Amino acid sequence: MLWDEARAVSAGKADRRARRRTYPVADDADNRLELQTDVESVDDLDGATVRQVLRRARDRCYSRAVSALSAAQTAPADDATLAALMELHPPAPELPDDRSLRPVAVARPSPGVIRRVLKKMPKGTAAGPSGLSAQHLLDLWDVSGSFKEAVADAVWALSSGRVAAAARPYLFGARLVPLVKKSGGIRPIACGEILRRVAGKVLASDRAIKDLGANVLLRSGQVGVSVKAGADAGVHAIRRVAALYRDRDVTDRGILQIDFANAFNMLRREAIIRSVNRHAPQLLGYALAAYEKHSALVVGDRGISSECGVQQGDPLGPLLFSLALHDVVVPPSPEEQPPVPAALASSQAPADSALATPARDSGQPEPPDAIGGQPTPSVPAQAPGSGDPAASPPPAGSSATRGAPEGALGQAELDLLTFFLDDGAAGGELDSLGRWLRDFEDRATAVGLSLNRGKCRLSVGPGATIPEALQGIETCPLDEIQHLGVPCGSPEKMRVFVEEAAKGAERKMRMIASLPDAHVALTLLKFCAGFVSVVHLMRAVGAVFDFAGIDLATQSCLATITGIETDASAWALASLPVRLGGLGLHSCADTAAIAHIAATFDGEACLSSLVTPYVLPHAMLLDEDDTFLASLEDPRLAPYDSVLEKIQNVLQARDNYGGRGQKVWSATVHDERRKALIISMTEELGRSGQLQGSALALKQVQIRARIQSCSGQHASAWLYGNAEADPRLWLSPAELAVAIRLRLGLPIAPTPSICRLCGTGSADVDGVHARSCFSGGRRTRMHNALRDVIADFARRGLLAPAVERPVFSNTERKRPDISYVRDGTTVVLDVAVTFPLQPSNPQYAKRAAEKPGGAATAYATAVKEGKYRGIIDNEPNPREWLAVPLVVDTFGAWCPGALTELRQIARKSALREDRTASAACQDFFHQLSFQVAQGVARIVISSGGARPDEAVHPVAGGSVTASRVFLPGRTCSLAGQPRSQ
């Protein structure tokens, strides 16, 4: 039925993206510097790879774009590749049909729930074997009401396990992409069917499933699924236990790190079904449908069978693996019965839960028949309190989850036990570790898991005697221990490790900076390199390592991308968040201490579940933690008393802001840094002696006005765009260089010159005259581009806008830019762009310095409102008229009245399109902000303020300049389109 609906809807479907067209910019907006296939990068990237990176980045798929920079080669779908894949997917018999397993009924998910799941999927999510992708479903969603209902029925059938046996291998199969590892071998990447992925995500969104981490998995030390800050807890637990052993010179204890061989593909599926039945019966129907039968994996035009382990591409795969591993680490007691634990019965799910089981008299229809076959029997969930009480896991924080004798730690006599999926670590006496490993290995082998002893590591102190059970495992000193890719040893070894990791991060930034599209390169630098690539290291080591080198590399890459050498003040501004007028290139050195302190508090919530009472008192003593103390005493935190006060409050109350400590403290630091930066910039200007008296005072006001205007709502939307942004709206290298210089307050030319637009004024090095000059017609083009964007969105919202037509009954000379009727009121819009730093009207700068959009508000009040007040008062019914000045300053800040009206237009358009009001607003303001940024940059370039001998971005075989792009044998215009000479 679903496929019939899709075909019927597709036949009459209009192209949604055609409605979301791009508006023409001032003149040659769509001209772009063509990608040169002979671009030389630090890694000698070939042209096809660079084109792929740019295409994905322009489609706003940033992570996929960066992954393409270093993507491994795809192995050919030949016999050798197929044999290697079959070796990774061992054979196993199909499970017998066990009639005693009766799935618990799940509620039908609403189309709204499914749509939210689809919207949350990463942009550009690949399709499964059938070719159906998330974007296909979203494109078809609102065209037919029966289509979304058919999708909801299909997802319900999959989540309930009502799938015919003949269809299961394909609906629960996947498309495999074999990649060649750098060290040799094949790494398969699976893309499952989109409907199966949606069903898994809907099931995973249930509150009872989310609580499995705290209620069940923490009993076995597992922090990889449904445990907030679980990775931080595991890392800090290992680091503190290792520090305790080192400080006491312990020789009879150590930490064993466990590695499984091909774990996810080796786990026996009967163990998965058994664990699901015991801990999460809501998932039993789904698990039986997915894992009772073998599934098909498609490799090119060939295929193999997935017969063992959790399936790649299954959103619930990590949870199912963790549940099975839980029963290996904490085996059920003999008296424990298989019935459903009452604490996890789906009847306890919230009323609005996707899995809440409907009452029998609720009137809800029965689930649909199985996909391609007959339905399977189901039983309602058990009522709360029914079943064996012993089967219910203890609540989070109880003695059983604190390492008491009932837990895995107490049973094994260990000091430490933690697992992050298949990466585990156990600590304690070496003899106890040997006994535990022997028992654990026996239980793991029974469910198909085998240890890879060649990759296991035993960290011990000097002079330790290794028992026979641990012989053959590689040993290393306690100060060199690592876990989840971060160091957990001594501060000295941490510095060595992070220094090597930082080199990799710097190499990644250089690769990004070598891309020929400057705006794309800057965006990838912001979202996929620099700060974001080392945040996990900062949370692990804090101020033990000086991350200033990463900041210097980021600053260098910014210079490579834009051709701008930033001084200390400009870089301090660039490192501020975009919302505060910066570029969002956060400083690692200033954030490392906060990140580690926040991670320490975040991990403490479940630290007591990972260590025994022998270790816990020492692990909780933060004044004995050298890494924590180094971060707390970081001199970079000293100027921020408010942050230190908040940290002290957390130390006393152990309240970590609900896991948002890093965000809260970083925001406070950024606010304080901006205030200090504005003060230092104005004071430095006074000390330089270049300006005196009123000129100095005006310049200081202009500095504050510039930063405030760049901080306005939606003022910086052009800088990086968003998920809803049009993929074709990117600044050329020349435009980007000018826009960044104006934003950071840097000169755009070394010396003044005569304005090429008016021929009389002086094109100063700061671009003040260019932004105030009305000659040349470029301001009119920018105004018209803004007007056209607004009119088109109003047209899409069925407001029927009239563009520059006479609408007043008493005069035909006043023609507003846009007019339309909304709810019986005639709305007239007047679009204007003002420059807040114009010397002729210093009042605008003062208003802009007070708050974002202040200059636009002052201009709207002084000029635009008075322009229409008298005309409307002379209309027969003045109350049926509304004049709204849409004033924006050259930094992108809108007056409050304009923001209100523009949001209403965006919401009207959203009602007619397949997107939310928030998405429509993001798209709308991105296009408006882009027109302002590009228009202002072109005005400055055309005035002669930017010199053609200023290189701003390197390109193979030539250089991109601020006003013209010179390549061998050709010249490029402002936007970079090649033109014959």
N, C-alpha and C positions, 0 to 999 in steps of 0.2 A: 504493500500500500504506500509506503514511504517513497519508494522509487517512482511509482506512478504519479504521486503528488509532485515530486521534484521535476519530472518530465513535463507535466502539465503546466506548472508554474513557469518553468524555464522557457517554454514555447512563447508565452505572452509577456515575458518579463522585460521591462525597460532597463537600460543600463543605469544603475544607480550612480555610478561614478561619473557618467556623462552629465548628470544634473549638478554634480559638485565640480563644476569646471573651474579652471584657473582664469583669473581676470588679467587682461592685458595691463602691463605696467606702463610707466611713462612713455617709453618708446620701444626699445629692443629688449624687453624683459626676458624673453625666452632664449636669448643668445647665451651660450655657455662655452667655456673653454673646452674644446673637444679633447677627450682623453687620448694621450699619445701612447701607443703600444710600446714605444721604446723607452718609457720612463725607467730611470735607474733609481732603485731604492736600496736601503741598507741590506736587504736580503735578495736583491736582484729579482724582484717580483716580475713575472711575465705579464703581458698585457691582458690576457684573459682573466687572471686573478684580480688585477686592479679594477677591471671593468665590473667584475662580480662584486667586489667590495663596495664600489661606488653605487652600483645599482641597489644593493641591499640597504646601504646607509641612506640613500635618497628616499627609499620606501619606509624609512624610520625603523628598520630592523637592525638596530645598532650592534647588539651582541652577535648576531649572525654575520654582520659585516666584518667585525674584528676577528671572529673565528675563521673567516675565509682567508685572512692574512697568513695564518700559519696552519691552515687545514692540511691534513694528511692527504696523500693521493688515494683515489678510489681504486680498489683492486678490481681487475677485470673479472667478469662473471664466467670464469672458465672452470675446468675440472679441478685445478689446484686450489682455487679459492673455495669452491664448493666443498672439497675434502677438508679444508681447514675449518670451515664453518660447521661441518658435521661433527668434527672432533670437539668443537666447543659446545655442541648440543647433543649429549649422549643419548642413546636409545633407552627406553623404559617401557614396560607394558602399560596399557591403559588401565585405569582404575576400574574395579568391578562396580556394577550398579548397586549401591548400598541403599536399600529401601528404608533402612532405619534412620537415615539422615533426612530430616524434613525441614526444608528452609522456612525461615520466619517471613511472614508477609511484610512487604514494604509498601509505603504509600506511593501513589503516582505523583511524580514531580510535575509541578506546573510549568507551562511554557516560559513563564518569567524566570524561574530558577534555571532552566536550561539556557536561556538567552544570556543570563549573567555569567554562567560558566563559559559559554562560547566567547563572550567579550573579554573575559580574563585570560584567555589563552594568548600566548605570545604572538605578536604580529608576524605573519609569514609562517605559521605553524604548518608543517608538511602534511601532506595527505597520506592516507594508508594505501593498501593495495588497490582499492576500488577507485582511487583518485578523488574521492569526496573529501573536502577540507572544511575547516571551521568557517573560512570566509565564504564558501559556497552556501552554507546554511544561513549565515548572517545576511547574505545578499538576497536570499529567497524568503527571509523570515516574515516580513510584513506584507508581502505581496498577496499571500493567500492565508486565510485563517485556518483552513483545513490542513495546510502544510505543517504549521507549528504543532497542531494537535497530533498529526501523524508522527512527528519527531518525538513528541512527549510520550506517545504510546510505545514507540520503538525503544526509547531509553528506559522506560518502565519495564518492558519485557526483558531487556538485557540485565538491568539491575536486579530483577527478580529471578533471573535464571531461566526464564520461559523461552528458551531457544531450542529449536529442533536439533537433534544430534547431527544431522547432515549439514546444518548451517554453521555449527559451532567452530569447526576448524578455520573457517574463513572470517567470520565476524570477530573471533578472538585471535586471529592471526596478525601478521605484520609484514611490512615491506622492509627488507634488510638492505642497508648500504654498507658494504665491507670496506673499511678504511685500513690503510697500511700503517702500522705502528712505526715510529722512528727507530725503535729497537728491533724491528722485525716482527712478523706475525700479523694477524688480522684482528681488528677491533670492529665488531658489527654494531651498527647503529640501527635501531628499529623504529619504524613509524607505524603505529597501530591504527586500526580503523577509528575514524573520528567518533562514531556513535558509541563505540566501546569506551573510548577515552572520556567522553561526556558522562556516560553511565558511572564510570569509576570515580570521576570527580564529584558527581552528585552524591554518591554514597559517602565519599570522604568528607563532605561538608557537614555531615550530621554531627551534632554535639556529642552523642555517645561514642562515636568513632574517634572524635578528636580527644576525648578524655581517656582513651586507651593508653596513651603515653604515661599519664600521671597515675592511672589506676592499676595498670598491669605491667607495662614494659619497664618502668623504673625499678620494679622488684628484682629484675635481672640486670640492672645497671645499664639498660638501653636508653640512649638519649638521641637516637637518630631520627625518630618519628614521633610527632605530636608532643614533643617536649620543648618548651620554650627555652631558648639559649642553651640547648643541650650540648652543642659543640663546645661552647665556652665552658660549661660545667665539666665536661670530660677532660679538656685541656688543662684547666686549672687544678682539677683533682690530681692528675698525673704529675703536674709540676710541683704541687705542694708535697705529695708523698715522696717524690724523688728528692726534694730539698730536705725533708725530714730525715731520710736515710743518709744523705750526704752530711748533714750537720752533726748527726750522731755517730758518724763513721761506722754505720751498720755493715757488717760483712755477711750476715746470715739471711738477709732479705734482699729482694730484688723486684723488678717490674718486668713482666713477660708480655710482649706485644704479639698478638695472634694474627695470622694471615691465613685465609682459606684459599684453596685452589678452585678457581672458577665457581665461586660459591653460589651465585644466583642461578646458574644453569645446572647445578648438581643437586640441589635440595629436592628430596622426594616429595611428590605432590600429595601422597596420602598424609604426610606430616602436615602439609599446609591445610588440608581439609580438616584434619583432626584438631589443629590449633584454632582454626576459625570457628569450628563447632563449639569449642570449649570457651573461647573468649569473646567472640564477636558473631553471634548467630545471625545478626542482621545481614552479614556478608555471605552467608552460606549459599544462598541460591546463586549469587554471582560467581562465587568460587567454584561451585560444582559445574556450572555451565562453562567456565573458562578452563578448568583444570582436570575435569574428569576424562576428557578426550584429548587426543593430540591436536595441536593447532598447526596451521600451515604458515611457513615463512617463505616469502617470495624474494628471490635474488635475481634481478633482471627478468629473464623469461624462464627461469628455472626455479625450483623450490626444494626446501628441506622440511623436515618435520620437527616441531618443538615438542618433546616428550617428557622433559624433566625440568624442574626448577620453576621459578616465577618467570612470567613472560615479559620480555622487553616491550616497552610501550604500554604497560599496564600501570595506570596511575596509582593503583593500590598495591603494586608489586613490593615496594619497600615495606609497607605495613604487614603484608602477608609473610614476607621473609622474617621480619622482626618477631611476629607472633610465633612462628615455628621455632626460631632461635630461642625465644623465651622458654619454651618447654624443654629445650636442650639444657639451658643454663639452670633453670629451676624446674626439675622434673616433677610431675604431679605426684602427690602422695598416694599410697594405695587406696586410702579411703575416699579420695577425691573422685567424684562422679562426673561423667560427661555432660549432665544437663546444663542448660544455659545459665550462666551466672545472673542472679537477679539484678545485680547492680548495673549490668549492661543490657538488660532486656530492652528491646526497642519500644516497649510500652511506656518506658520512662522518658523517651525522647520528648523534647519540647513540642508543643502543639503545632508550631510553625516549621517543624523539622521536616526535611525532605524524606525522612525515613519513618516518621510517626505512623504507627499502625492504626488505621481507622477502626472505629468500633463497628460491630456487626450491624447495628441499626443506624449507622450514619447515613445510609442512602447512597454511599459512593459505589459506583459500578465496580464489578469484579475486574481483576486484571485481564488484559487481552490474552488471546491465545498465544501460544509460543510462536516465535518467528519461524515460520515454515513447518510447524508441527503442532502437536497437542500440548496443553499445559501440563505442568508437573504439580503434584500435590503440595500444599503448604499448610502450615499451622500458625495460628496467631502466637504472638510473643507471650512469654509467661508473665504473669502478674508480678508486681514488686513483692519481694519477700518469699516467693515460691522457690522450689528447688532446694538444693543442698546449700546451707549457709557457708560451708567450708569452701565451696567453689567460688564464692565472691571474693575478689581481691580486696585487700585493705584499702582504706582511703588514703589519698596522698598525704604524706607527712606523718603517718602512723608509725608505730615501732617497726612494723614489717618492712616499710620502705626506708627506714633509717639504718639498715644494716643489722637489725636485731637477729637472733638465732633463727627466726623463721625464714629470713631471706637467703638469697644465694650466697652473700658474704658470710653469714653465720654458718651455713651448711659446709662451706669450703674452708673455713678458718682463714680467710683472706683479709688483708688490709684495704684492698682496692679492687673494684671490678667495674668496668665500664665498656660498653659496646656502642659504636656508631655504625649501624648496619653491620658489615662484615669486618670492620676494623675494631679489634678488641684489645683490652689491656687488663692484666690482673697483677696485683702486687701483694707481697706478704713474705713469710718465711719460705726459703727455697725448698725445703722438704714439703711444706704444705702446697707450694706451687706445683711441685712435681706430682703429688697425689691428685691435686685438682685437675692438672692437665691430662693425666691418664684417664680419669673418670670422664672428663669433658670430651676427650677425643673419642672415647668409646660411644658415648651418647650421640656425638655428632656423626660418627660413622654410621650409626643405626638409621639416620635420616638422610644419608647420602653425602654429608659434608666431610671433607678431608682437609687436614691442615697442610699447608705448604711450609714445611719446616725450613726450607731454604730461605724463606722470606720472614720467618719469625725472628724476633730479636729479644734477648734477655739483657736487661740493663742492671748491672750490679756494681757494688763498690769494690775498691781494690782489695785483693786477698780473699775474695769470696771463693768458697768451695762449691762447685756445681754438682748437684746430685745426679745420679744415673738417669733419672727420668727426664732430665733437661739436657742431657748430653746431645751434641749434634746441632744445637741451636746456637746461632751466632750471638756472641756476647759483646757488649759495648759498655763504656763507663756511664754512670748515672747522669753525668753532666752533659752528655751528648744525646739524650733521649729526645725523640720527636714523636708527634702524634697529629694526625690529620693535616700534615703538611706544615706544621709550625713547631718551633723548638720549645721544649719543656725542661731543659736542663739549666745549667748555671748561666748567669748573665754574660759571662765571657763567651761561652759557646753560642748563646743567643745572638750576640753581635755578629759572630762569624757567619751564622746561618742566614740572618736577615741581610747581611751585606751581599751575599751571593744572590738571594732572592731579589734584592733591589736592582741588581744588574739586569736580571731578566725583565723587571718592570720597566727599566730605562730603555732596554732594547725594544720593548713593545711600543713605547712612546715614540722612539725614533722611526719605527716602521710606519706608525700612523702619520707622523709629521711629513713623511716622504710622499704621501698621496698628493696628486696634482690638484685636487679640488680643496681649496683652503677652508671653506666653510664646513665641508664634510669632515675634514681632518680635525678642525677645532671641536666639532660636535663629538666625534669619537674620542678625542682626548678628554673631554669632560665626562662622558658617560662610561667609558670602557677602559680607561688607563689612569695613570697617576694615582690619585687618592683611592679610587674605588678598587684598584688592583692590589693594594696592600693593606686595606682596612682590616682584613682578618689577621694580618701580622701585627698591626698596631694593637688590636684587642688582646693579642697573646703576650706581647713583650713590652708594650707601653713605652716609657721614656728610657728604657735600658739601651735602646738603639736610637741614634740621632737620625731621624728621617729627613733632615734638611737636604740631603743629597737628592732625594726624590723631588723635593720642591725645586731645586736648582734645575733638575732635568726637565720638569714641567715648564719652568720659565724659559728654558732654552728651546723647547719644542714650540712654545707659543711664539717665540721670535722667529723660528724657522717657518712656521705656518703663515704668520702675518707680516713678517719683516719688521716687527716692532721690538726694539730693545727697551724693555721697561726698566725704569729706575725703581728705587726702593718703595716710594709712595705709590707708583702705578701698580707695582706687583702686589703690594699690600691690598690695594683696591681690587685687583683682579682675583685675588684669593678669597674675597668675600662672596657669600651666596648671591645668586642673581637677584633675589628679592630685595637685597640691600644695595643694589647698584653695581655689584661686581660681575665677574665672569663665571663664578662657580667653580674655579679651579682651586679647591680647598687645600689649605696647607697641611701636609702630613705632620710636620714638626710641631705645629700648634695643637693638633688634635690627638696625637698619639697617647699622651698621658690620660686625657679624658676617656678615650676609647678603652684603654685597659682598665681604668677604675670602674667604668660602667659595666664592662664584661665581667669583672670580678663580682660585683654585686648581682648581676643577672644570673651568674652561674651558681651563686650561693643557694638559690631557691631549691635546687635539687642536689647540691653537693653532699648533703647528709645521706642520700640514697646510694652514693658511690663509694663511700669510705666507711670503715667500721668505727665504733666508739674509741678504739685505740688511737686512731689517726685524727678523728674529727675535732677534738679540742685543739690540737695543734694546727690543723688545717684552717680553723676558723680564726686563729690569732693573726690578724692582718699585720700587726706590728712586728711580726717575725718574717714577713714575706718581703724579701729584698726587691722583687720586681714591683710589687705594689707600692712599697715605700719610695722607690725611685720615681714612680709616676706621681705619687702624692706630693713629693718634694721637688717636682720639676719646676725650675725657675720660670718657665713660660706661663705657669699658672699663677705665679705670685701676684701679678697686677690685677687679677680678677677676684676680688674679695667676695663678691656675691656667689661665684661658683664654688669657692672654697667653703663658704658657709653652707651651701646646699650639700656638698659632699660630707661635711661634718654632721649634718642632720641625718644623712643616710647612714653614716657610721654608727650613730647612736640608736636610730630607730630601725635600721635594716630595711628601709623602705626604698626600693629601687625605681620608683616612678612607674611601676608596672612594666619594667623592661625598656623604658624610654629614657633612661638616664643619659646616654650619649647624645641623643637628639636634644633633650632639654638643656643640658650643660653646653653643648656646642652652640646652640642658638643664643644663649646668654653671652658666651665668649664673642661670637660674631657681632652682636649688638654693641658690646663694649669696645671691640676693636674698631668698629666704624666710627663711633664717637671719638675715640682717641685719634683715629686717622684724620678726621676732619680738622680736629684741633691742631695736630702736628703740621698738616699741610698749610693751614692759614698762618700758623706761627712761623714756619719756615719761609713763607713768602714775605713776611715782615722782616725777618732777619737778613734776607738776601739784599735788601736795600734797593731792589729794582723799581719798586713802586712806593709812593709816599702819599699820605693824606687820604683824600677822598678816593683816589684811584686804587689805593691799597684796600680800603674798606669795601669798595665795589667788587674788587677781585675776590676777596674773601667770601662775600655773599654769593658770588657766582659759583664758587667751588661747592658750597653747601647746596645751592640750587641745582647744580648739575647732578650731584649724587642723589638728591631727593627725587628729582624728576625721573632718573633711571630706576628708582625704586617703586614707581607707581604701578598700580594694577595693570597687568597686561602690557606694560611698557617695554618689557624685554622679551616678548613672545617671539620676535624675529630671530633671537640669538640662537636658540637650539630647537625651536619648534616643539611639537608634542606628537602623540600617537595619531591625532586627528589632522595634523598639518598636511597640506598638499605636498606631494613629493617633488613638485617642480619648483617650489619657492626656496631657492638658495641664492645667496649673494655671490657675485663673482669675486675673485681674489682682490681686485682693486677696490670694489665696494666694501668688502669686509674689512680691509685694512683701514679705510677711512672711518668706517663706523666704529671700529674698536678704538681708534685713536681719539675720536670725539667722546666716546664713553669714558675712557680713562683720563681725559684731560690732557692728552699729549699733543704736541704740535704736529700739524699735517704737512708742513714744509719747513725747510731750514731757514729761508728768508722770505720776507714779504714780496709781493709782486702786484702788478696792475690787474684788476679784475677783468677777465675776458668776457664777462657777461654785460657789464655796464660800460666798461672802458674808462671809467673815471675813478672808481673807488680803489682802495688798496686791499688786495687779497692777503690779509694778515695770516700769520702762521697758525693761529688758533681757529681759523675758519669762521670768525665772528661775522665779518662782512659778508661772506658767501651765504650764510644762513639768514642774513637780513636783506640781501639784494633781491629785488623783484624783477630784474631784467632777465632776458633770455627765454622766458616762457617755461622753465622747468618747474617752478613753483606751481604754475597752473596745471601742468601735467600731473604732478603729485596730487594736487587737490582733486582733479578729475578721476584719478585712479582710486582714491579713497571713496569718492562719491559713487563710482560704479560698483565697487565691492558692496557698499551698504545697500544700494538700490537692488542689486541682484539677490542679496539675502532677503530683503523685504519682498521681492517678487516671489521667491521660493516659499515664503511664509504666507502667500496669497493676500498680501496687503495692497497689491496693484499700485505700486508707486509711480508717480509722475515725476520725471526728471526735468528740472528747469523749465517748468511750464507755468503760465500765469494762473493762479488759483484764487487771488483776492478779487472781490467784486468791485472794490473802489479804486484799484490801480492795476495796470498791466506792466508797469515798469519793474516792480519787485517780483522776481521769479526765484523762489527758493530752490536750493539744490535738489531736494527731494520732498515730496508731499504725498500723503496717503490718508485714508480714513480708517481709524481704529476705534471700534466700539462707539460709533456716533460722533467721534471727535476728529476734526481735521488736524493732522500733525504736519507741521512744516519743519524741515531739518535744514540747517545751514552749516555746512562743513567748512572748517577753517584750521589752518596750521599756524601756530605762533612760535616765536623763538624767545625762550625765557631769559636769555642772556644779552638781549639787544641793549647796547649802551644808551640809546635814545630814550629808553623807558626803564630805568632801574627799579621801578616799583614792581615790575613783573618778576625780576630776580628775587626781590625780597619776599614776594608771595610764594614763589617756588621754593625758596629756602625753608619756609615754614612747614610745608607739607607737600607730598607728591601731587602734581596736577594743579598747584597753586597758580602758576602763570596762566594755564589754560582757563581756570576759573575766573581770574581777573580779567582776561580778555573777553570771555563770554559775557561777563557782567557789564563791562564798560562799553563794549562795542555791539555785540550781537543781540543782546536782549533789547537794548534801546532801538535797534534797527527795525524790529517788528512790533514793538509795543504799541506805537501809535497807529499802525495799520490795522492791527487786530481790534483795537478799541473802536475803530470806525466801522467794523463789520456789523451786520444786522444782529448777529448772535455771538458776541465775543466769547462767551463761555464754551462755545463749541469749537474753539480754536486753541491750539497749543503749539507754541514756537519753542523748539529745542535746539540750542546751539551745540553742535558737535565739534568741540574745539580740542585739539591735541597739540602738545608742544613738540618740538623737533627731537626730543629725547623719547617720545612715545607715551607720555603721561596724558591721560584724558581728564577733562573736568568731570565731577561727579554726576552731573545731569546727563552727560553723554554716555557714561558707563551704564546708567539705568536704562536709557532708551535703547542702546545697542544690545543689551542683554535681552530686552523684550523682543527685539527683532530676531535674535538668535533662537529664542524659545519658540517663536512662531514658525520659523523654518524647521525646527526640530520636530514639530508636530506633524509635518508633512513628509518627513524623511525617516529612514531607519537608523536613528541615533538619539541619544539622550540630549537633554538641554545642555548639560555640561559639555558634552562632546561638540555640540554645535557652537557653543561659546568659544571653546578652545580653537576650533577651526576659524571662526569669524575673526577673533582678535589676532590670531596669528597672521592672517592675510592683511588685516589693517596695519598691524605693527610692521610687517614686511614692507608694505608700500611706503610707510614713513621712513624707515631706515634706508631703504634703497633710494628713495627720492632725495633725501638729504645728502646721502653720499654722492649721488650724481651731480647735485647742485654744487657741492664743494669741489668735486673734480673738474667740472666744467668751468668753474670760476678761475681755475689756474692755481688754486691753493695747494693742490698736490702735484708735485713735479714728476715728469716722466722719467727722470733718472733715479727715482727711488724704487729699488726692487723690494717687493713685498712677499714674494713666494717663489721658491725655486721650482723650475720645470726643466725637465731634461732637454738640453739643447738650447735653452734660452732662459729668460727671466720674465716674471710677471711684474709689471710696474704699476704705480699708483693710478696713472691715468690711461696708459696704453700698455698693451702686452706685446713685447717684442719676441718673436720666434724666428728662427732662420727662414728667410724667404717669404715671410708674411707678417702682417701686423694685425692685432686684435683690438677691437673697440672696447668700450667701457666694460661690457659684460663678457668680453672674451671671445666674441665670434670672429673667426678668421676672415680677413678681407684681403683681397688681392692688392698689391702695392702698385 
